[in-house]
């Protein structure tokens, strides 16, 4: 199973569990899936929380951002500063 197929598999199970009204353990037992793997993927699909401030020392020019879906985005430090300014309402 490739990465995309794994994500789809676990996303379907997370959605199925939410719709079932069952506990996580009961859902996993009923579906014959690993409870620990289910927990890992449930956290991975969780909505991101608030921004966490980070200190970046020069000469770093780019930062890698990792999304819960496993996607990596490489952006310049200047771009990150601009996005944070917009999110904080400074621009």
C-alpha positions as CSV (number, residue, x, y, z in Angstrom):
1,X,0.0,0.0,0.0
2,X,1.5,3.3,-1.0
3,X,1.4,6.5,1.1
4,X,-1.6,7.9,-0.7
5,X,-3.5,4.6,-0.2
6,X,-2.6,4.5,3.5
7,X,-3.9,8.0,4.0
8,X,-7.2,7.2,2.2
9,X,-7.6,4.0,4.2
10,X,-7.1,5.6,7.6
11,X,-9.1,8.7,6.6
12,X,-12.0,6.5,5.8
13,X,-11.7,4.7,9.1
14,X,-11.4,8.0,11.1
15,X,-14.5,9.2,9.4
16,X,-16.3,5.9,10.0
17,X,-15.4,5.9,13.7
18,X,-16.7,9.5,14.0
19,X,-20.0,8.5,12.4
20,X,-20.3,5.3,14.4
21,X,-20.7,6.8,17.8
22,X,-18.5,4.0,19.2
23,X,-15.4,4.3,21.3
24,X,-12.1,4.1,19.5
25,X,-11.3,0.7,20.9
26,X,-14.7,-0.7,20.1
27,X,-14.5,0.6,16.5
28,X,-11.0,-0.8,16.0
29,X,-11.9,-4.2,17.4
30,X,-15.0,-4.4,15.2
31,X,-13.1,-3.4,12.1
32,X,-10.0,-5.5,12.9
33,X,-7.6,-2.6,12.8
34,X,-4.7,-1.7,15.1
35,X,-5.8,0.6,17.9
36,X,-2.3,2.1,18.1
37,X,-2.1,2.8,14.3
38,X,-5.6,4.2,14.5
39,X,-4.5,6.7,17.2
40,X,-1.5,7.7,15.2
41,X,-3.5,8.5,12.1
42,X,-6.3,10.2,14.2
43,X,-3.7,12.6,15.5
44,X,-2.2,13.1,12.1
45,X,-5.5,14.1,10.6
46,X,-6.3,16.4,13.6
47,X,-6.9,20.0,12.7
48,X,-3.8,22.1,13.3
49,X,-3.8,24.2,16.4
50,X,-2.7,27.8,16.9
51,X,0.6,29.1,15.5
52,X,3.7,28.5,17.7
53,X,6.3,31.2,17.6
54,X,9.8,30.1,16.6
55,X,13.1,31.8,16.6
56,X,15.1,31.5,13.4
57,X,18.7,32.6,13.2
58,X,20.2,33.7,10.0
59,X,21.8,32.5,7.6
60,X,18.8,30.1,7.2
61,X,17.0,31.1,4.1
62,X,14.2,28.5,3.9
63,X,12.0,26.6,6.3
64,X,10.2,23.3,5.7
65,X,6.6,23.2,6.8
66,X,5.1,19.8,7.3
67,X,1.3,19.5,7.0
68,X,-0.7,16.8,8.9
69,X,-1.3,15.1,5.5
70,X,2.4,14.4,5.1
71,X,3.0,17.2,2.6
72,X,6.2,19.2,2.9
73,X,6.3,22.8,1.8
74,X,9.6,24.7,1.5
75,X,9.3,28.4,1.9
76,X,11.6,31.3,2.3
77,X,12.0,33.0,5.7
78,X,10.8,36.3,4.2
79,X,7.6,34.6,3.0
80,X,7.0,33.1,6.4
81,X,7.4,36.5,8.0
82,X,4.9,38.0,5.5
83,X,2.3,35.3,6.2
84,X,2.7,35.7,10.0
85,X,2.2,39.4,9.6
86,X,-1.0,38.9,7.6
87,X,-2.3,36.3,10.1
88,X,-1.6,38.7,13.0
89,X,-3.4,41.5,11.1
90,X,-0.4,43.7,10.7
91,X,-0.8,44.1,7.0
